[in-house]
Structure formats: structure tokens, C-alpha cells
Amino acid sequence: MKLALITDAWQPQVNGVVTTLVELVREMDALDHQVTVIHPGLFRTRPCPGYDGIDLAVRPYAQLASQLDALAPEAIHIATEGPLGWAARRYCLRRKLAFTTAYHTRFPEILKAALKVPLWLGYAVFRHFHKPSSGVLVPTQGVLRLLEARGFRHLRGWTHGVDMGLFSHHAQATECVHLGNLMRPLSLFVGRVSYEKNIEAFLQLQVPGTKVVCGVGPLEAALKERYPGVYWLGVLPRAELASVYAAADVFVMPSQSETFGLVMLEAMASGTPVAAFPIDGPLEVLGSPAQGGALNTDLSLAWSDALAVPRAEARSRALTFSWAHASRLFVGHLVPAQNQSRTGNSAVCAQTVTQMSSKP
């Protein structure tokens, strides 16, 4: 199958959406699908206001339309709601092509936290974006129910996976060159240091040991000044990040607006238990009752309970997620583009989707 994957989030950006899409493309390639990623690096860009390290395509429609015309994809998936996502949506509607989309991030909550945009307005904009989609892929049943209540339609469940080889199991917390001889227990946060992550709930925890933050973002400078006792690592290559996960005693997920939280799976795959609030993402990753960590509306209690969870249990829970399974789900949700001039391609796409979605 020839798939066009359009995304505003791609390397060298570092976030969960990029990791998800990179792993998806790797799995699709292994299954002999032809995936063409259309990303900001192919266009003239400008930095996203307030988010260093994230570049957005500038007026991409004409170039994107030319690329898609030349590609003639059998299926089209729009992964994000940025400039490239809107341009791809416009292209499909003008040519009467069916497409799927994904809801990776709760942007209405981010807009409210960063710019005071009312939630109802943010959801109205994103509902409009996804309305013509033949399938809106969402990472958890909780997010599906939330969006359904907000008037979204054609919602499809799509879980994620974790690289069990890169994030290998360690029976005990290891030593790490990046962390030196910091006082244990080591409490770790990995993610963007930004509004939506509720990171201060982590930084304010009154727990023993050392808090470690791996990530950058718009709040970083101010928080470094306010929390000098925290150990800040910035962004690390993924192989080095794996060693940090393995060295931590507890991974803390303070966000209360997480759609999934891939970093939790990466920590658990390394054997590090997770402490989090009982919301959509953590409930999907840890389950209910929690396995491989602890959930509590009091994050300090979740931290204490998680510290007592055996590392083997965290690894065992992570093993229930795989990119192979996530990729089969993804392919099963795709739809043929259905342009009359491409009926042959559409038929091939429909047959491929049926075959892939029926595999165990």
C-alpha cells in the first residue's frame, strides 16, 4: 500500500508524537508498505511561537498539493492539526479524497493554559478540523469518550507501543554517567517543560532523594531558577535517555491532560515504576487497578506506592504493548482515497487494509 503520512511533528523534534510516528513508519516499512512522510523539513519554516525547537511550515499548500499529486497515494493520513495538517485537509476536500486523522494532543487545554483561549472555542476549532475525517484515531478509550461528548465523530481506538530492545529491563536501578552520585531515590520526569505537562506538581513533591528532569521547553528557564535543587538534563539522544530511565527509582507523570504518555511505557520497559494521576493516559498505560506503578489523586501517595512496586512488574506491564500490534490497528483504520481517477489504487488499498486488519 502507498500511504501519504502528513505531519507537523517530525525529527529533529523530540516528543511523543514524533516517537510514535517514527516507530509506526518503521513497522510499516517492515511490512512492505510504501510510506511517504510529508513533514516540515521539506518546506520553508518558521519557529513555533513559545516553543523553541518546533518549526512550522509556512504557506505549504501549493508545494504539498504538488507532492501529493505526484505521489498519488492509495491512502492519506493526516497526523497533526498544524499548518501541514490544514493544508492536507484542504487538498483532500478539494479533490474529494477520503482520509484519516489522529488526535495525539489535547491542544484545547494547552491553548487555555498558554493563551487563555476558552476550552469551548478550542474544541470547536479542532472538531471542525476533524469533521470530514473518515476516521479520527485516538490513543485511549477515555479520550474517545471525551471527544465523543464534545461532538467529534468517526472516532477509532488506536493504542501505542514501546521499543523493548532499546528500553531493556534492569532488575535494579542502574548507575548512569549523566546522573553521577545523586542522592537516591531518583525521581524522574521526561517530557517538554511546558504548560500542559503540569510539571510543577512534580517539582513541588516533598519526597526524599533527588528530582531529575529530562526535557526542554518554554517554562524551563523560570523553573530552573525557582527549583535550584532539581537536576536538569536537557534533551538526550534516545540511547542515552534509556540509561536515565534505567537509573531512576520512580518515574513521575504529573500531567492531567495526557492523551497517552509514551514516556511512561518507556520507563516501565526499563523496569522503573510509574507514579501518576488516575486520568486517561495513565489509566490506559498502567490499567485499573494499576500494574507497574501507582495511581492516586495525591501524587505524593502515588510516588510512595510506586517506589514499592517490583521492577519486574513494571516491565511485565510494558510487555503488553507492542508497535507491531499498534501498526496493525493503524492499517485497519485506513481508508482508500477513493478518487475516481485512482479506482485501481483504491481497490488495492481496500484489499490491503482488509488483509492487514484480519491478521492476529
C-alpha atoms as a printed R data frame, in Angstrom:
    type eleno elety resid chain resno       x       y       z
1   ATOM     1    CA   MET     A     1   0.000   0.000   0.000
2   ATOM     2    CA   LYS     A     2   1.184   3.500  -0.838
3   ATOM     3    CA   LEU     A     3   0.484   5.779   2.129
4   ATOM     4    CA   ALA     A     4   0.980   9.521   2.449
5   ATOM     5    CA   LEU     A     5   1.596  10.472   6.091
6   ATOM     6    CA   ILE     A     6   1.342  14.225   6.642
7   ATOM     7    CA   THR     A     7   2.661  15.559   9.946
8   ATOM     8    CA   ASP     A     8   3.770  18.836  11.516
9   ATOM     9    CA   ALA     A     9   5.682  16.813  14.147
10  ATOM    10    CA   TRP     A    10   8.796  15.076  12.873
11  ATOM    11    CA   GLN     A    11  12.504  14.765  13.522
12  ATOM    12    CA   PRO     A    12  14.556  16.596  14.775
13  ATOM    13    CA   GLN     A    13  11.656  17.487  17.118
14  ATOM    14    CA   VAL     A    14  11.685  15.415  20.310
15  ATOM    15    CA   ASN     A    15   8.271  14.458  21.673
16  ATOM    16    CA   GLY     A    16   5.872  11.546  21.986
17  ATOM    17    CA   VAL     A    17   4.110  12.259  18.691
18  ATOM    18    CA   VAL     A    18   7.383  12.117  16.767
19  ATOM    19    CA   THR     A    19   8.404   8.879  18.505
20  ATOM    20    CA   THR     A    20   5.005   7.334  17.732
21  ATOM    21    CA   LEU     A    21   5.178   8.235  14.050
22  ATOM    22    CA   VAL     A    22   8.818   7.155  13.626
23  ATOM    23    CA   GLU     A    23   8.025   3.750  15.143
24  ATOM    24    CA   LEU     A    24   4.888   3.459  13.021
25  ATOM    25    CA   VAL     A    25   6.802   4.164   9.808
26  ATOM    26    CA   ARG     A    26   9.471   1.616  10.788
27  ATOM    27    CA   GLU     A    27   6.813  -1.059  11.303
28  ATOM    28    CA   MET     A    28   5.025  -0.139   8.073
29  ATOM    29    CA   ASP     A    29   8.287  -0.355   6.124
30  ATOM    30    CA   ALA     A    30   8.934  -3.801   7.599
31  ATOM    31    CA   LEU     A    31   5.538  -4.874   6.278
32  ATOM    32    CA   ASP     A    32   6.497  -3.630   2.775
33  ATOM    33    CA   HIS     A    33   4.129  -0.668   2.777
34  ATOM    34    CA   GLN     A    34   5.391   2.424   0.957
35  ATOM    35    CA   VAL     A    35   5.117   5.294   3.429
36  ATOM    36    CA   THR     A    36   5.972   8.807   2.298
37  ATOM    37    CA   VAL     A    37   6.268  11.240   5.203
38  ATOM    38    CA   ILE     A    38   5.486  14.852   4.346
39  ATOM    39    CA   HIS     A    39   6.939  16.942   7.175
40  ATOM    40    CA   PRO     A    40   8.114  20.500   7.924
41  ATOM    41    CA   GLY     A    41  11.709  19.754   6.925
42  ATOM    42    CA   LEU     A    42  10.564  19.664   3.281
43  ATOM    43    CA   PHE     A    43   9.210  23.232   3.419
44  ATOM    44    CA   ARG     A    44  10.171  26.759   4.289
45  ATOM    45    CA   THR     A    45   9.587  27.041   8.034
46  ATOM    46    CA   ARG     A    46   9.452  29.415  10.966
47  ATOM    47    CA   PRO     A    47   9.739  28.678  14.700
48  ATOM    48    CA   CYS     A    48   6.531  27.968  16.587
49  ATOM    49    CA   PRO     A    49   5.929  30.932  18.936
50  ATOM    50    CA   GLY     A    50   6.797  29.993  22.504
51  ATOM    51    CA   TYR     A    51   8.107  26.530  21.563
52  ATOM    52    CA   ASP     A    52  11.792  26.506  20.692
53  ATOM    53    CA   GLY     A    53  12.799  23.503  18.639
54  ATOM    54    CA   ILE     A    54   9.456  23.194  16.845
55  ATOM    55    CA   ASP     A    55   9.408  24.615  13.307
56  ATOM    56    CA   LEU     A    56   6.195  25.004  11.312
57  ATOM    57    CA   ALA     A    57   5.757  25.032   7.547
58  ATOM    58    CA   VAL     A    58   4.946  28.452   6.049
59  ATOM    59    CA   ARG     A    59   2.173  28.567   3.422
60  ATOM    60    CA   PRO     A    60   2.728  24.932   2.416
61  ATOM    61    CA   TYR     A    61  -0.400  24.276   0.327
62  ATOM    62    CA   ALA     A    62   0.933  24.650  -3.234
63  ATOM    63    CA   GLN     A    63   4.054  22.562  -2.607
64  ATOM    64    CA   LEU     A    64   2.136  19.939  -0.637
65  ATOM    65    CA   ALA     A    65  -0.516  19.668  -3.366
66  ATOM    66    CA   SER     A    66   2.207  19.148  -5.965
67  ATOM    67    CA   GLN     A    67   3.844  16.453  -3.857
68  ATOM    68    CA   LEU     A    68   0.578  14.585  -3.293
69  ATOM    69    CA   ASP     A    69  -0.390  14.848  -6.958
70  ATOM    70    CA   ALA     A    70   2.924  13.275  -7.937
71  ATOM    71    CA   LEU     A    71   2.678  10.601  -5.244
72  ATOM    72    CA   ALA     A    72  -0.927   9.541  -5.997
73  ATOM    73    CA   PRO     A    73  -1.265   7.754  -2.644
74  ATOM    74    CA   GLU     A    74  -3.715   4.943  -2.071
75  ATOM    75    CA   ALA     A    75  -4.398   6.199   1.458
76  ATOM    76    CA   ILE     A    76  -3.834   9.515   3.215
77  ATOM    77    CA   HIS     A    77  -3.344  10.018   6.945
78  ATOM    78    CA   ILE     A    78  -3.135  13.489   8.492
79  ATOM    79    CA   ALA     A    79  -1.361  13.079  11.819
80  ATOM    80    CA   THR     A    80  -1.456  16.617  13.215
81  ATOM    81    CA   GLU     A    81  -3.544  19.787  13.182
82  ATOM    82    CA   GLY     A    82  -0.774  22.260  12.274
83  ATOM    83    CA   PRO     A    83  -0.161  24.131   9.001
84  ATOM    84    CA   LEU     A    84   0.639  20.948   7.069
85  ATOM    85    CA   GLY     A    85  -2.405  19.228   8.542
86  ATOM    86    CA   TRP     A    86  -4.726  22.045   7.494
87  ATOM    87    CA   ALA     A    87  -3.140  22.157   4.024
88  ATOM    88    CA   ALA     A    88  -3.575  18.390   3.577
89  ATOM    89    CA   ARG     A    89  -7.183  18.633   4.759
90  ATOM    90    CA   ARG     A    90  -7.847  21.355   2.196
91  ATOM    91    CA   TYR     A    91  -6.188  19.272  -0.539
92  ATOM    92    CA   CYS     A    92  -8.325  16.212   0.215
93  ATOM    93    CA   LEU     A    93 -11.574  18.166   0.350
94  ATOM    94    CA   ARG     A    94 -10.855  19.938  -2.936
95  ATOM    95    CA   ARG     A    95 -10.125  16.642  -4.684
96  ATOM    96    CA   LYS     A    96 -12.842  14.707  -2.865
97  ATOM    97    CA   LEU     A    97 -10.377  12.259  -1.344
98  ATOM    98    CA   ALA     A    98 -11.132  10.293   1.820
99  ATOM    99    CA   PHE     A    99  -8.561  10.500   4.610
100 ATOM   100    CA   THR     A   100  -7.983   9.682   8.260
101 ATOM   101    CA   THR     A   101  -6.670  11.904  11.057
102 ATOM   102    CA   ALA     A   102  -5.313  11.454  14.579
103 ATOM   103    CA   TYR     A   103  -5.841  13.246  17.883
104 ATOM   104    CA   HIS     A   104  -2.476  12.970  19.617
105 ATOM   105    CA   THR     A   105  -2.520  16.045  21.842
106 ATOM   106    CA   ARG     A   106  -5.151  17.888  23.871
107 ATOM   107    CA   PHE     A   107  -4.394  21.224  22.266
108 ATOM   108    CA   PRO     A   108  -7.535  22.969  23.614
109 ATOM   109    CA   GLU     A   109  -6.147  22.513  27.131
110 ATOM   110    CA   ILE     A   110  -2.736  23.785  26.006
111 ATOM   111    CA   LEU     A   111  -4.290  26.855  24.386
112 ATOM   112    CA   LYS     A   112  -6.233  27.551  27.547
113 ATOM   113    CA   ALA     A   113  -3.149  27.234  29.765
114 ATOM   114    CA   ALA     A   114  -0.816  29.204  27.481
115 ATOM   115    CA   LEU     A   115  -3.093  31.797  25.864
116 ATOM   116    CA   LYS     A   116  -6.305  31.720  27.964
117 ATOM   117    CA   VAL     A   117  -8.334  30.506  24.971
118 ATOM   118    CA   PRO     A   118 -11.692  29.176  26.267
119 ATOM   119    CA   LEU     A   119 -11.981  25.393  26.103
120 ATOM   120    CA   TRP     A   120 -15.235  25.528  24.139
121 ATOM   121    CA   LEU     A   121 -13.556  27.589  21.422
122 ATOM   122    CA   GLY     A   122 -10.505  25.345  21.223
123 ATOM   123    CA   TYR     A   123 -12.648  22.244  20.929
124 ATOM   124    CA   ALA     A   124 -14.843  23.913  18.297
125 ATOM   125    CA   VAL     A   125 -11.787  24.578  16.116
126 ATOM   126    CA   PHE     A   126 -10.450  21.040  16.439
127 ATOM   127    CA   ARG     A   127 -13.895  19.498  15.954
128 ATOM   128    CA   HIS     A   128 -14.123  21.457  12.692
129 ATOM   129    CA   PHE     A   129 -10.696  20.197  11.634
130 ATOM   130    CA   HIS     A   130 -11.576  16.526  12.186
131 ATOM   131    CA   LYS     A   131 -15.190  16.665  10.992
132 ATOM   132    CA   PRO     A   132 -14.538  15.471   7.385
133 ATOM   133    CA   SER     A   133 -12.149  12.712   8.511
134 ATOM   134    CA   SER     A   134 -13.248   9.146   7.766
135 ATOM   135    CA   GLY     A   135 -11.600   8.030  10.997
136 ATOM   136    CA   VAL     A   136 -10.171  10.013  13.914
137 ATOM   137    CA   LEU     A   137  -7.566   7.839  15.650
138 ATOM   138    CA   VAL     A   138  -7.372   8.351  19.430
139 ATOM   139    CA   PRO     A   139  -4.981   6.633  21.871
140 ATOM   140    CA   THR     A   140  -7.333   5.749  24.747
141 ATOM   141    CA   GLN     A   141 -10.974   4.971  25.410
142 ATOM   142    CA   GLY     A   142 -11.052   7.869  27.865
143 ATOM   143    CA   VAL     A   143 -10.050  10.340  25.160
144 ATOM   144    CA   LEU     A   144 -12.553   8.726  22.812
145 ATOM   145    CA   ARG     A   145 -15.356   9.299  25.302
146 ATOM   146    CA   LEU     A   146 -14.190  12.873  25.933
147 ATOM   147    CA   LEU     A   147 -14.192  13.742  22.244
148 ATOM   148    CA   GLU     A   148 -17.489  11.956  21.655
149 ATOM   149    CA   ALA     A   149 -19.058  14.129  24.362
150 ATOM   150    CA   ARG     A   150 -17.593  17.180  22.602
151 ATOM   151    CA   GLY     A   151 -19.339  16.272  19.332
152 ATOM   152    CA   PHE     A   152 -16.480  14.526  17.491
153 ATOM   153    CA   ARG     A   153 -17.492  11.669  15.207
154 ATOM   154    CA   HIS     A   154 -15.863   8.695  13.436
155 ATOM   155    CA   LEU     A   155 -13.594   8.058  16.433
156 ATOM   156    CA   ARG     A   156 -11.342   4.989  16.330
157 ATOM   157    CA   GLY     A   157  -9.248   3.490  19.133
158 ATOM   158    CA   TRP     A   158  -5.515   3.236  18.408
159 ATOM   159    CA   THR     A   159  -3.060   2.272  21.141
160 ATOM   160    CA   HIS     A   160   0.735   2.678  21.027
161 ATOM   161    CA   GLY     A   161   3.765   0.511  21.760
162 ATOM   162    CA   VAL     A   162   7.313   0.638  23.116
163 ATOM   163    CA   ASP     A   163  10.742  -0.432  21.862
164 ATOM   164    CA   MET     A   164  11.569  -3.308  24.219
165 ATOM   165    CA   GLY     A   165  15.079  -3.637  22.828
166 ATOM   166    CA   LEU     A   166  16.133  -0.028  23.327
167 ATOM   167    CA   PHE     A   167  14.434   0.228  26.731
168 ATOM   168    CA   SER     A   168  15.717  -3.017  28.190
169 ATOM   169    CA   HIS     A   169  14.812  -4.415  31.590
170 ATOM   170    CA   HIS     A   170  17.028  -3.909  34.633
171 ATOM   171    CA   ALA     A   171  16.228  -5.836  37.813
172 ATOM   172    CA   GLN     A   172  17.657  -2.990  39.896
173 ATOM   173    CA   ALA     A   173  18.151   0.706  39.224
174 ATOM   174    CA   THR     A   174  21.494   1.113  37.460
175 ATOM   175    CA   GLU     A   175  24.247   3.707  37.667
176 ATOM   176    CA   CYS     A   176  24.256   6.371  34.941
177 ATOM   177    CA   VAL     A   177  27.054   8.655  33.818
178 ATOM   178    CA   HIS     A   178  24.595  11.533  33.369
179 ATOM   179    CA   LEU     A   179  23.440  11.343  36.983
180 ATOM   180    CA   GLY     A   180  26.681  10.862  38.879
181 ATOM   181    CA   ASN     A   181  26.209  10.206  42.607
182 ATOM   182    CA   LEU     A   182  22.910  11.973  43.137
183 ATOM   183    CA   MET     A   183  21.094  11.153  46.345
184 ATOM   184    CA   ARG     A   184  18.546   8.360  45.946
185 ATOM   185    CA   PRO     A   185  15.770   7.636  45.400
186 ATOM   186    CA   LEU     A   186  15.864   9.271  41.959
187 ATOM   187    CA   SER     A   187  12.503  10.622  40.798
188 ATOM   188    CA   LEU     A   188  12.414  11.202  37.040
189 ATOM   189    CA   PHE     A   189  10.299  13.326  34.701
190 ATOM   190    CA   VAL     A   190  10.778  13.114  30.918
191 ATOM   191    CA   GLY     A   191   8.910  15.446  28.590
192 ATOM   192    CA   ARG     A   192   8.512  19.013  27.399
193 ATOM   193    CA   VAL     A   193   8.887  21.581  30.135
194 ATOM   194    CA   SER     A   194   5.690  23.308  29.098
195 ATOM   195    CA   TYR     A   195   2.269  24.436  30.232
196 ATOM   196    CA   GLU     A   196   0.315  21.260  29.555
197 ATOM   197    CA   LYS     A   197   2.640  18.927  31.488
198 ATOM   198    CA   ASN     A   198   1.727  20.292  34.959
199 ATOM   199    CA   ILE     A   199   5.404  19.812  35.819
200 ATOM   200    CA   GLU     A   200   5.262  21.906  38.990
201 ATOM   201    CA   ALA     A   201   3.167  19.176  40.620
202 ATOM   202    CA   PHE     A   202   6.313  17.048  40.277
203 ATOM   203    CA   LEU     A   203   8.781  19.763  41.283
204 ATOM   204    CA   GLN     A   204   6.791  20.579  44.431
205 ATOM   205    CA   LEU     A   205   6.662  16.996  45.726
206 ATOM   206    CA   GLN     A   206   8.004  16.684  49.257
207 ATOM   207    CA   VAL     A   207   9.808  13.378  48.812
208 ATOM   208    CA   PRO     A   208  13.319  12.175  49.698
209 ATOM   209    CA   GLY     A   209  16.163  11.890  47.213
210 ATOM   210    CA   THR     A   210  16.659  13.859  44.004
211 ATOM   211    CA   LYS     A   211  14.276  15.042  41.296
212 ATOM   212    CA   VAL     A   212  15.584  14.755  37.724
213 ATOM   213    CA   VAL     A   213  14.082  16.479  34.665
214 ATOM   214    CA   CYS     A   214  14.955  15.407  31.127
215 ATOM   215    CA   GLY     A   215  13.498  17.793  28.572
216 ATOM   216    CA   VAL     A   216  13.301  21.411  27.457
217 ATOM   217    CA   GLY     A   217  10.507  23.873  26.857
218 ATOM   218    CA   PRO     A   218   9.135  27.373  27.340
219 ATOM   219    CA   LEU     A   219   8.967  27.155  31.165
220 ATOM   220    CA   GLU     A   220  12.480  25.768  31.614
221 ATOM   221    CA   ALA     A   221  14.385  28.963  32.485
222 ATOM   222    CA   ALA     A   222  11.846  30.167  35.047
223 ATOM   223    CA   LEU     A   223  11.526  26.754  36.710
224 ATOM   224    CA   LYS     A   224  15.292  26.258  36.919
225 ATOM   225    CA   GLU     A   225  15.520  29.487  38.867
226 ATOM   226    CA   ARG     A   226  12.644  28.589  41.188
227 ATOM   227    CA   TYR     A   227  13.761  24.984  41.816
228 ATOM   228    CA   PRO     A   228  17.569  25.025  42.112
229 ATOM   229    CA   GLY     A   229  17.631  21.651  43.877
230 ATOM   230    CA   VAL     A   230  16.325  19.856  40.793
231 ATOM   231    CA   TYR     A   231  18.813  18.157  38.422
232 ATOM   232    CA   TRP     A   232  18.166  19.326  34.834
233 ATOM   233    CA   LEU     A   233  19.452  17.173  31.963
234 ATOM   234    CA   GLY     A   234  18.013  18.900  28.894
235 ATOM   235    CA   VAL     A   235  17.398  16.693  25.842
236 ATOM   236    CA   LEU     A   236  19.369  13.469  25.416
237 ATOM   237    CA   PRO     A   237  19.695  11.054  22.465
238 ATOM   238    CA   ARG     A   238  17.316   8.142  22.927
239 ATOM   239    CA   ALA     A   239  20.068   5.623  23.643
240 ATOM   240    CA   GLU     A   240  21.326   7.829  26.476
241 ATOM   241    CA   LEU     A   241  17.781   8.508  27.639
242 ATOM   242    CA   ALA     A   242  17.328   4.747  28.028
243 ATOM   243    CA   SER     A   243  20.177   4.695  30.559
244 ATOM   244    CA   VAL     A   244  18.497   7.502  32.532
245 ATOM   245    CA   TYR     A   245  15.207   5.588  32.670
246 ATOM   246    CA   ALA     A   246  17.056   2.522  33.910
247 ATOM   247    CA   ALA     A   247  18.797   4.530  36.647
248 ATOM   248    CA   ALA     A   248  15.600   6.063  38.055
249 ATOM   249    CA   ASP     A   249  13.780   4.633  41.056
250 ATOM   250    CA   VAL     A   250  10.390   6.180  40.220
251 ATOM   251    CA   PHE     A   251   9.075   7.833  37.081
252 ATOM   252    CA   VAL     A   252   6.581  10.622  37.812
253 ATOM   253    CA   MET     A   253   3.915  11.679  35.296
254 ATOM   254    CA   PRO     A   254   2.339  14.894  36.668
255 ATOM   255    CA   SER     A   255   0.256  15.791  33.603
256 ATOM   256    CA   GLN     A   256  -3.514  15.849  33.994
257 ATOM   257    CA   SER     A   257  -4.238  16.267  30.279
258 ATOM   258    CA   GLU     A   258  -2.197  13.423  28.795
259 ATOM   259    CA   THR     A   259  -3.762  11.578  25.845
260 ATOM   260    CA   PHE     A   260  -1.436   8.587  26.280
261 ATOM   261    CA   GLY     A   261   2.011   9.249  27.779
262 ATOM   262    CA   LEU     A   262   4.511   7.171  25.826
263 ATOM   263    CA   VAL     A   263   7.286   8.079  28.279
264 ATOM   264    CA   MET     A   264   5.520   6.015  30.943
265 ATOM   265    CA   LEU     A   265   5.814   2.904  28.781
266 ATOM   266    CA   GLU     A   266   9.488   3.605  28.139
267 ATOM   267    CA   ALA     A   267  10.151   3.900  31.864
268 ATOM   268    CA   MET     A   268   8.220   0.721  32.653
269 ATOM   269    CA   ALA     A   269  10.001  -1.203  29.891
270 ATOM   270    CA   SER     A   270  13.230  -0.300  31.703
271 ATOM   271    CA   GLY     A   271  11.763  -1.610  34.952
272 ATOM   272    CA   THR     A   272  11.064   1.797  36.500
273 ATOM   273    CA   PRO     A   273   7.597   2.008  38.122
274 ATOM   274    CA   VAL     A   274   5.341   4.982  37.398
275 ATOM   275    CA   ALA     A   275   3.518   7.382  39.719
276 ATOM   276    CA   ALA     A   276   0.666   9.312  38.114
277 ATOM   277    CA   PHE     A   277  -2.785  10.764  38.490
278 ATOM   278    CA   PRO     A   278  -5.697   8.418  37.613
279 ATOM   279    CA   ILE     A   279  -6.538  10.080  34.273
280 ATOM   280    CA   ASP     A   280  -6.918   8.824  30.689
281 ATOM   281    CA   GLY     A   281  -3.290   8.253  29.655
282 ATOM   282    CA   PRO     A   282  -2.014   6.662  32.878
283 ATOM   283    CA   LEU     A   283  -5.176   4.567  33.198
284 ATOM   284    CA   GLU     A   284  -4.530   3.184  29.700
285 ATOM   285    CA   VAL     A   285  -0.830   2.528  30.331
286 ATOM   286    CA   LEU     A   286  -0.977   1.218  33.925
287 ATOM   287    CA   GLY     A   287  -4.505  -0.188  33.894
288 ATOM   288    CA   SER     A   288  -7.032  -0.250  36.715
289 ATOM   289    CA   PRO     A   289  -6.045  -1.479  39.221
290 ATOM   290    CA   ALA     A   290  -2.591  -0.168  38.393
291 ATOM   291    CA   GLN     A   291   0.130  -2.589  37.324
292 ATOM   292    CA   GLY     A   292   3.738  -1.475  37.119
293 ATOM   293    CA   GLY     A   293   3.172   1.657  39.157
294 ATOM   294    CA   ALA     A   294   0.603   3.517  41.225
295 ATOM   295    CA   LEU     A   295  -2.243   5.949  40.554
296 ATOM   296    CA   ASN     A   296  -3.604   8.402  43.104
297 ATOM   297    CA   THR     A   297  -5.202  11.838  43.119
298 ATOM   298    CA   ASP     A   298  -2.476  12.665  45.666
299 ATOM   299    CA   LEU     A   299   0.734  12.461  43.626
300 ATOM   300    CA   SER     A   300   2.914  12.091  46.732
301 ATOM   301    CA   LEU     A   301   0.959   8.979  47.747
302 ATOM   302    CA   ALA     A   302   1.259   7.628  44.221
303 ATOM   303    CA   TRP     A   303   5.028   8.219  44.475
304 ATOM   304    CA   SER     A   304   5.289   6.284  47.756
305 ATOM   305    CA   ASP     A   305   3.245   3.381  46.429
306 ATOM   306    CA   ALA     A   306   5.156   3.253  43.126
307 ATOM   307    CA   LEU     A   307   8.501   3.107  44.928
308 ATOM   308    CA   ALA     A   308   7.413  -0.233  46.431
309 ATOM   309    CA   VAL     A   309   6.404  -1.785  43.075
310 ATOM   310    CA   PRO     A   310   8.811  -4.505  41.863
311 ATOM   311    CA   ARG     A   311  10.697  -3.513  38.712
312 ATOM   312    CA   ALA     A   312   9.769  -6.846  37.103
313 ATOM   313    CA   GLU     A   313   6.091  -5.906  37.406
314 ATOM   314    CA   ALA     A   314   6.689  -2.635  35.578
315 ATOM   315    CA   ARG     A   315   8.459  -4.484  32.758
316 ATOM   316    CA   SER     A   316   5.722  -7.106  32.593
317 ATOM   317    CA   ARG     A   317   3.033  -4.453  32.129
318 ATOM   318    CA   ALA     A   318   5.024  -2.746  29.366
319 ATOM   319    CA   LEU     A   319   5.286  -6.057  27.508
320 ATOM   320    CA   THR     A   320   1.520  -5.950  26.866
321 ATOM   321    CA   PHE     A   321   2.106  -3.075  24.410
322 ATOM   322    CA   SER     A   322   3.813  -3.536  21.037
323 ATOM   323    CA   TRP     A   323   4.377  -1.418  17.942
324 ATOM   324    CA   ALA     A   324   3.511  -4.413  15.752
325 ATOM   325    CA   HIS     A   325   0.013  -4.551  17.262
326 ATOM   326    CA   ALA     A   326  -0.353  -0.756  17.113
327 ATOM   327    CA   SER     A   327   0.633  -0.784  13.437
328 ATOM   328    CA   ARG     A   328  -1.935  -3.454  12.580
329 ATOM   329    CA   LEU     A   329  -4.599  -1.352  14.263
330 ATOM   330    CA   PHE     A   330  -3.448   1.701  12.332
331 ATOM   331    CA   VAL     A   331  -3.597  -0.055   8.960
332 ATOM   332    CA   GLY     A   332  -7.045  -1.414   9.791
333 ATOM   333    CA   HIS     A   333  -8.337   2.123  10.297
334 ATOM   334    CA   LEU     A   334  -7.036   3.489   6.982
335 ATOM   335    CA   VAL     A   335  -9.465   4.169   4.135
336 ATOM   336    CA   PRO     A   336  -8.925   4.171   0.357
337 ATOM   337    CA   ALA     A   337  -8.530   7.671  -1.066
338 ATOM   338    CA   GLN     A   338 -11.416   6.856  -3.464
339 ATOM   339    CA   ASN     A   339 -10.650   9.363  -6.207
340 ATOM   340    CA   GLN     A   340 -12.383   8.201  -9.404
341 ATOM   341    CA   SER     A   341  -9.165   8.571 -11.400
342 ATOM   342    CA   ARG     A   342  -7.474   6.200  -8.966
343 ATOM   343    CA   THR     A   343 -10.026   3.437  -8.574
344 ATOM   344    CA   GLY     A   344  -7.403   0.777  -9.245
345 ATOM   345    CA   ASN     A   345  -5.189   2.058  -6.466
346 ATOM   346    CA   SER     A   346  -8.167   2.376  -4.140
347 ATOM   347    CA   ALA     A   347  -9.143  -1.222  -4.711
348 ATOM   348    CA   VAL     A   348  -5.618  -2.366  -3.861
349 ATOM   349    CA   CYS     A   349  -5.666  -0.206  -0.734
350 ATOM   350    CA   ALA     A   350  -9.035  -1.588   0.374
351 ATOM   351    CA   GLN     A   351  -7.823  -5.165  -0.124
352 ATOM   352    CA   THR     A   352  -4.596  -4.466   1.796
353 ATOM   353    CA   VAL     A   353  -6.453  -2.861   4.680
354 ATOM   354    CA   THR     A   354  -8.775  -5.858   4.914
355 ATOM   355    CA   GLN     A   355  -5.887  -8.333   4.864
356 ATOM   356    CA   MET     A   356  -3.816  -6.476   7.442
357 ATOM   357    CA   SER     A   357  -6.671  -5.831   9.875
358 ATOM   358    CA   SER     A   358  -7.586  -9.530   9.862
359 ATOM   359    CA   LYS     A   359  -4.119 -10.680  10.963
360 ATOM   360    CA   PRO     A   360  -3.767 -11.748  14.612
